[in-house]
C-alpha cells in the first residue's frame, strides 16, 4: 500500500468514526466535518466557531476529552506509521500542544492541561501528570475489569467491584482518594450523588440513601441524561423494553415525589446538558430546546356524569417549545400537527373521548413540532385520560390473621384494590365489579399487630391513588417477659401483649391449672413445680387460639442464701450468698429495688457479696437472665434469733485468771467486771478467756450478744 492509499484509507476510517462521535460525545461542542477532515469546533451556546489549528494534521483519532468537552486529546496518524504523536487541543482557544505520553496505553479522560487518566494495563488504572515536556505515571489503582469504570463527575469516577462500587476522586496533587463505597451491583450515574440503581429500578441518593421507585418496566431503564436544580432532579430515561422510547421524570428531592413529565416519547432530546438545556439533532442540524418546554400535565376526563365526556376546560393539550436556532435567534414553536388514536372523536371542534361506565379504551396523542428547517421534535403520550377516584377505604371490615376472603362495597366500578403487608409484600389483589363490590382474598398469616396497606386506583387509569392502613387483628403468641418465684413455692409469670383480649389458660397436659383474662400486661401465679417445662399457655377467645410451650420459656432457677431458703435472710447478715443456674448468663443483686452488685456467670456460679447490716422488712432480690428471659428470686429480711450462751464457768476464786465459756457461733461473748467489758467472738466451741485476778466479792456478769445487741440470758456470779 503506497502513501496516498494509506492516507485515504485512514481518513475514511477516521471520518466514519467521527460521524458517530458527533452525535454522541461532542456536546456542547460540535466537531464539524468536511471531506472527512475536522475544520473546527462550534459552540451551541455562544454561537461561536473556533477554527481547527492549522499546524495540526486533520487525520487524527480522538483518544480522550475533558468532562466539559473543551479539551481534546488526539493521536495523529498522518505521518510515519511507527510514530503517532499526541496533540492536546483547547476548543475554546483553538490552541494545540504536542505531548509526549506513554505508548501503548488506553487514555480515558483529560482532567486538565497537566493530568490525563487511562489504563496502564488491563487491571491497572493510572494517573499521568506533566513533568517537564512529558507525562509520567503519578498514581495507580487496581481494577477488576476494564468495563467497570464509570465517571460520576469531572474528577470523580467509580469502579464496580462485585456487589459494591468504590467511588474515587482525582486530587489536584495527582493522586487517587477513595470517597465512599456504595452497596450496588449495577448502576448508572446521574448527577452529583444521584444514581440509577439498575437492579432495583430506583433513583438513589448515595449519601442519604434516599430511594425513589420508578414506574415498572419489563427489562429496566438506562440513562439518556439528567441534570439537577436547586429543588429537584430532571432525568431522561429510556425504557429498554420499548423501541428506544424515552420518558422524562422530575423528582422533587425535598418531598420525594416523582412526576412523569413525558411518557414514552420516541424522539425526546438526544442530549441533556448540565445547565438545564437539551439538544435535539436531526439531519445534521442541531437545535437547542429549553427543558421547561417538556412540562405538561395529563389530560383529565370526568367519567362520573355521562358516558361521552370531553376534555376538561383549561387542559394543556401540548406544550409550547422555546427554540434557540443555531444563528442565535429564539422563538416559540407551536405544534404543527396533533393527532389522536384510540376511541377519540372530533365533535363541535372539541376532541371527545367516548367512555363506558366501567372501562376506558386505550388512547394516546402525538404531537409534532416543526420549524422552517423541518421537524424538530415528535412526542407521544400514553394514558392521557384519567378517571376520578372516589373509592374510600372506610368500608373495609376488620382484618383478621390468616387467609380470609373479604367482601365490601367501595361504590365505584372497576377500581383495582391492592393489599400490601410488611416491607411492601403483596398479600392480596382484586378489582371492584360493576356494582362497586370488592371480593378479595388476603393472607395475613403471622402478621398480627402489623399494618397492612390497602390501595385503591392507579396512576394509569385514575387521577390519584388513595390508600388506607389496617392493623391485623388477632391474638399474639403469649410472650413471657419475666417470672418471679418466692422461696420456690409459687411462680408468677408476667405476660405482655400489644393488644388485650381473650383468656390465658395454663395447662399441664390436659389438666387446666389456671385461667386469667388477657390484658396488655398480665400476671399469672401458679404453684412452683420442677415440671414447668411440660406446661403450656393457651390464648383463646374471639380469634384463632395461640399456644406457647413453657419448655422454651421456663425461667432459670436462681437462688439466694442457700441456707436461708429455710431461715430467710436475717438483719444481722453482712454477706448475701447465692447461686446461679448453670444456664444463666449473669445475675444482678438488688436491695430495696436499688442495684447493688453484678454477678458474672463466666467467673463464678456461687457468689458471696458483702453488704451493710440489713433491716427487718427490706427485700433482697436476685435477677438472673437466660437469653431474653428473667428469673427473679426475692426474700424479705427477717429478725435474727437471739444468741445462746451454752456454758460458762460457774464458780470463781480470787486466784482464778482464766474462765471457760461457750456461746452460739458468730456472736460476741461479753464479760462485765466492775463495769468494764471484756469481749470475745464465739467460735461455737468452748473457749478460754483470761482476766486479771479479782477481789473476793467482785460481781461478774456473762452474756452473749449479736451485732444488733440482742442478748442471751445474763448470768452473774460473785468471786468467793
Steps between C-alpha positions, in 0.01 A plus 500: 500500500653831388489822699198653331296181534587479867403859569171464321410183687588657832291804422202289403520289811544806714218686333254216556599481864474876544153503349387274782676711758336821391158396628619328813798661661548853381249710695511789562763523224425363159789365305429616146609273216564575133641252255588270787714763670445705814475875433405642840279505809157664526351614832121470507473738792722785388442437127874542445724287284856415605714411198694178502874564556678546167818330607329174598421214269128460422538122501501414866312269734334637811634319806352696792314818588441706810173478691376832357618412147743791479826302492556233233785248495575377146744244365636601159523236224616735225867415481732219587312178561717436805465844657159623606542824693238628745346847483297676768256745342312772691165546326450838666818655369593272212848457645675167449790346688721207408517253792727213592287226656585137589439274200264207490259639756126555482415858592158571646474864602687828495464648846683824423804618305731314739313177583372206293347176629507164326574129522864395543395138454181297513493511880673830582352847475762774501517875536754669273630846591718747314867512602697728274422418139351156557235316703591240764300266724424663836248261663359156415178327602422129478185420305313175443358549152548766238132543432415580859621861510241779494547875528284663765611858449797689354751361754308211653461146370386160625641149477243221527624219721244214510214615731632849572649796318797695629498874422828682455604863461792619294682747723679811383836349605458215252388227741189286543294509818203279586182696576254226593373152422145457371320165548375464146548229238424707193441873461523798270609844625257790478623818665718557805389240758199364310514167316263270316503160672470264209409198713216670688385755239529775760647848516736502795691763697817329615567734796154499662394166341172661390344262246224579251329216316452551128196377304551132428621386161559150375878522454610815677621850414822648381606865526475745215588804713422695815557830669441633849340824607480661843178320586486198276645260250408459132572157358452372146492120489449249222276201559701201385179307439379756247626600156746766619220695660610736774313658789571818690463505878524773759591420861422746778795416724342656810171304490623197305208544255573364151308652208490364145532799266524312170398137471646278229604745233692372199682826442589688811823693515810310393713670764430661836740770617590581855358851480147383437499509124450225248637449150287346228685381189343420168657479154828658609315795656529570869225684688515606861172471692405632839446206735194669649328449169428139588296582810149375441208367701294200387159555356226447759163343424188511711330161464245545779236708329442348159632240262635746244731747665720776373843623594472729798516870437849642545680175440840554336487279201859553389783720613656793327868464426767766526734453209853639481622485141864460405508861389419609852134604446225361724131442460199302619415204283144376508400145402436475128317173515286347773354155453306270730479123492263280691135571565518873426260707291481863391166650605418866475869584463569318826691180539267252671597169655216252517493304824290232661384491861764240580799515271690752294640402164864536407582845370803711430595822327796592283649845461746609235691830517646654185696807397616628167781245520261212535392271782650588836322275746245221492333404824256223590312477831306199623226485759412864466148423630426443867195412705425677822544271796233520766544160663563513873642240734259562788292197398784256559403262782726389785799316358568177685809287497501211256382453142154657482264612224359850556203662328420872516364780280707801384222650281709518182541243229818355354734640764812295567551416869845392612605392849858513627645355815833540671777648285258556211434130436186443293243301701179559303368645174155543340279752318152625573217364287225692317320572827812620678536190719843360572557129566861448601707226662768624739770294672608650833658197665742601777420869446315563827542860609667601176363765266368405157467764228190493275532704180220602264551609140823553306675780316430349160119507506421736787589851605641373827576203719359491851595266779387411850675303769344214691661324793465124498285388793562175680674346796871517544685202634527551879828677568665450837712794603569405863440237764522536875524229764502543877663219692416286195147443625325685216601646165353824366522552126470840340336475156508795262299559184451799273127435488274392787227239462427134552605273784835357612470142622782290645484126430702211634427247230120508482463621860395861533713675762373859488329757272517881496377770261767610253589868522799686362689421822375193682638328810424134565610314817512121504648247746868439447599161358809349349286392202424848372661415167204268430245779554352719225310829486209526256340828391145455377183701435369694199794424272695188420669350807875539553707265716839530667693211649676598819783269396676786327387762747557340840694729720832396642523410867697772669524485878598724790681398818474126463480443877245772535256325269374375831606766745471802275742789476553653846566858597840401635641367173785695347546251215233402244568155361336332204541312176415525131371221286764367263297627203492856631700766319526742794321619812433828673439558872256763621420614856177697534493537123844663486765339282773362725724255318562319171574127494702391199402143410830450316695562821286332763184302546485541877538843650540668839450875493588720799232743608411732786282363783146472378172604660195289556258534209757583237480294180803333342444410134711298259422544129665241278482503119492216249474631145213746506336334802525609860483305825435698813556364850428730788493474880397741775745561782392343830621539857793290610455261792629592845849376567546212745751474783554127516741467794721701730710465811267487799742568782794732537763562766738794556773292343311432174655666191326305221142386449340268247195615298297382200240686294324491161746526210538843358379688808692701751568375854492789744645486854443803721718557812471823702314659202789414269416290192711220369392346162588207282350369175349159551614206288215282613741288699621529860742788523724643771502864601775645724441776761695667779454356852205648681425559866256288688147630466549644150187458288544351151231483230515293178278504189513458122381770259458556129603797292144625541556489880256222550605325820485155637402449858746670733664294770681650795727363769709631786864418562518302821 
